[in-house]
């Protein structure tokens, strides 16, 4: 697909030419999408706006190098996901839990518990679950991870994915099928490992 000769392509060219109004238009067009992606990964409402600001700052300074090999939304999506994981890596260990895996009472208990020399079973369990998911996702390609996130986490249809990525719908279906198969096989292998089974 010729991304350069699209409405987004024209917008990018205006921003690259130094048009500040065009960048404001770009932010307004994709702000809700970026907020949705961030909240889906970070699950921490208070930090969504800060991360979004970092995302659009990176978008602004990186647009000069945007080469139209992908659609603008795919490019922004990748930047957003990377910023989210950078943010998660920088947080303290006891805040690296995914609040969506806990009840509100458990979240409060974790947040109000000061670190102690002993291990906290609750945090250990949640971190183990997160690490397990990370290990699984490491078995698929970056493209497959992106498609899985957009389909399973954000709830996009195959038709929407095709529009956003420029790929054929059947191609996306095949890629998703293969990615899921890889995850199933990776899960079976990990479940057979003693260290994983012990968790």
LINLIN-V325744 format. One record per residue. N is the residue number from 1. RES is the residue in three letters. PHI is phi in radians with two decimals (NA if undefined). PSI is psi as a letter, one per 40 degrees, with the letter a starting at -180 (999 if undefined). D_FIRST is the distance of its C-alpha to the first C-alpha in whole Angstrom. Layout:
n;res;phi;psi;d_first
N;RES;PHI;PSI;D_FIRST
N;RES;PHI;PSI;D_FIRST
//
This chain:
n;res;phi;psi;d_first
1;UNK;NA;i;0
2;UNK;-1.53;g;4
3;UNK;-1.19;d;6
4;UNK;-1.18;d;9
5;UNK;-1.70;f;9
6;UNK;-2.04;i;10
7;UNK;-1.10;d;13
8;UNK;-1.11;d;13
9;UNK;-1.05;d;12
10;UNK;-1.12;d;15
11;UNK;-1.14;d;17
12;UNK;-1.07;d;16
13;UNK;-1.06;d;17
14;UNK;-1.15;d;20
15;UNK;-1.15;d;21
16;UNK;-1.09;d;21
17;UNK;-1.50;e;23
18;UNK;1.64;e;26
19;UNK;-1.40;h;25
20;UNK;-1.15;d;27
21;UNK;-1.11;d;27
22;UNK;-1.15;d;23
23;UNK;-1.17;d;23
24;UNK;-1.07;d;26
25;UNK;-1.08;d;23
26;UNK;-1.10;d;21
27;UNK;-1.09;d;23
28;UNK;-1.09;d;24
29;UNK;-1.21;d;21
30;UNK;-1.96;e;21
31;UNK;-1.04;d;24
32;UNK;-1.13;d;25
33;UNK;-1.11;d;22
34;UNK;-1.10;d;23
35;UNK;-1.05;d;27
36;UNK;-1.12;d;26
37;UNK;-1.09;d;24
38;UNK;-1.06;d;27
39;UNK;-1.13;d;30
40;UNK;-1.14;d;29
41;UNK;-1.67;d;29
42;UNK;-1.50;d;32
43;UNK;1.01;f;34
44;UNK;-2.30;g;36
45;UNK;-0.96;d;36
46;UNK;-1.08;d;38
47;UNK;-1.78;e;35
48;UNK;-1.04;d;32
49;UNK;-1.14;d;32
50;UNK;-1.09;d;33
51;UNK;-1.16;d;30
52;UNK;-1.05;d;28
53;UNK;-1.10;d;30
54;UNK;-1.11;d;29
55;UNK;-1.04;d;25
56;UNK;-1.26;d;25
57;UNK;-1.14;d;27
58;UNK;-1.15;d;25
59;UNK;-1.02;d;22
60;UNK;-1.04;d;24
61;UNK;-1.39;e;25
62;UNK;-1.74;e;22
63;UNK;-1.07;d;19
64;UNK;-1.06;d;21
65;UNK;-1.72;e;19
66;UNK;-1.14;h;16
67;UNK;-1.96;e;13
68;UNK;1.16;e;10
69;UNK;-1.33;e;9
70;UNK;-2.27;i;9
71;UNK;-1.30;i;9
72;UNK;-1.09;d;12
73;UNK;-1.15;d;14
74;UNK;-1.12;d;13
75;UNK;-1.12;d;15
76;UNK;-1.13;d;18
77;UNK;-1.03;d;18
78;UNK;-1.11;d;19
79;UNK;-1.07;d;21
80;UNK;-1.10;d;23
81;UNK;-1.09;d;24
82;UNK;-1.09;d;25
83;UNK;-1.12;d;27
84;UNK;-1.10;d;29
85;UNK;-1.27;d;30
86;UNK;-1.09;d;31
87;UNK;-1.07;d;33
88;UNK;-1.12;d;34
89;UNK;-1.16;d;35
90;UNK;-1.44;e;37
91;UNK;-1.29;i;39
92;UNK;-1.10;i;43
93;UNK;-0.99;d;43
94;UNK;-1.26;e;45
95;UNK;-1.79;e;42
96;UNK;-1.51;e;39
97;UNK;-1.38;i;40
98;UNK;-1.52;h;37
99;UNK;-1.02;d;39
100;UNK;-1.16;e;37
101;UNK;-1.52;e;39
102;UNK;-2.12;i;43
103;UNK;-1.37;i;45
104;UNK;-1.06;d;46
105;UNK;-1.09;d;49
106;UNK;-1.16;d;48
107;UNK;-1.06;d;46
108;UNK;-1.08;d;49
109;UNK;-1.12;d;51
110;UNK;-1.15;d;48
111;UNK;-1.14;d;48
112;UNK;-1.61;e;52
113;UNK;-1.67;h;53
114;UNK;-1.33;i;53
115;UNK;-1.02;h;52
116;UNK;-2.18;i;55
117;UNK;-1.04;d;56
118;UNK;-1.37;i;56
119;UNK;-1.51;i;53
120;UNK;-1.71;h;51
121;UNK;-1.03;d;50
122;UNK;-1.12;d;48
123;UNK;-1.15;d;46
124;UNK;-0.99;d;46
125;UNK;-1.15;d;45
126;UNK;-1.22;d;42
127;UNK;-1.12;d;41
128;UNK;-1.10;d;41
129;UNK;-1.12;d;39
130;UNK;-1.12;d;36
131;UNK;-1.10;d;37
132;UNK;-1.08;d;37
133;UNK;-1.13;d;33
134;UNK;-1.06;d;32
135;UNK;-1.08;d;33
136;UNK;-1.08;d;31
137;UNK;-1.17;d;28
138;UNK;-1.25;e;29
139;UNK;-1.48;e;28
140;UNK;-2.04;i;25
141;UNK;-1.28;i;22
142;UNK;-1.03;d;20
143;UNK;-1.12;d;17
144;UNK;-1.14;d;20
145;UNK;-1.07;d;22
146;UNK;-1.07;d;19
147;UNK;-1.12;d;18
148;UNK;-1.10;d;22
149;UNK;-1.09;d;23
150;UNK;-1.17;d;20
151;UNK;-1.43;d;21
152;UNK;-1.54;d;25
153;UNK;-1.53;d;26
154;UNK;-1.55;e;24
155;UNK;1.39;f;24
156;UNK;-1.26;i;20
157;UNK;-1.40;i;20
158;UNK;-1.06;d;17
159;UNK;-1.08;d;15
160;UNK;-1.16;d;15
161;UNK;-1.08;d;14
162;UNK;-1.09;d;11
163;UNK;-1.17;d;10
164;UNK;-1.33;d;11
165;UNK;-1.73;e;9
166;UNK;1.43;e;6
167;UNK;-1.55;i;8
168;UNK;-1.17;i;10
169;UNK;-1.02;d;14
170;UNK;-1.12;d;16
171;UNK;-1.09;d;14
172;UNK;-1.11;d;15
173;UNK;-1.05;d;18
174;UNK;-1.14;d;19
175;UNK;-1.09;d;18
176;UNK;-1.14;d;21
177;UNK;-1.06;d;23
178;UNK;-1.14;d;24
179;UNK;-1.12;d;24
180;UNK;-1.12;d;26
181;UNK;-1.09;d;28
182;UNK;-1.07;d;28
183;UNK;-1.14;d;30
184;UNK;-1.08;d;32
185;UNK;-1.13;d;33
186;UNK;-1.12;d;33
187;UNK;-1.11;d;35
188;UNK;-1.10;d;38
189;UNK;-1.19;d;38
190;UNK;-1.13;d;39
191;UNK;-1.15;d;41
192;UNK;-1.48;e;43
193;UNK;-1.35;h;44
194;UNK;-0.98;d;47
195;UNK;-1.15;d;46
196;UNK;-1.34;d;43
197;UNK;-1.08;d;46
198;UNK;-1.28;d;48
199;UNK;-1.36;999;46
//
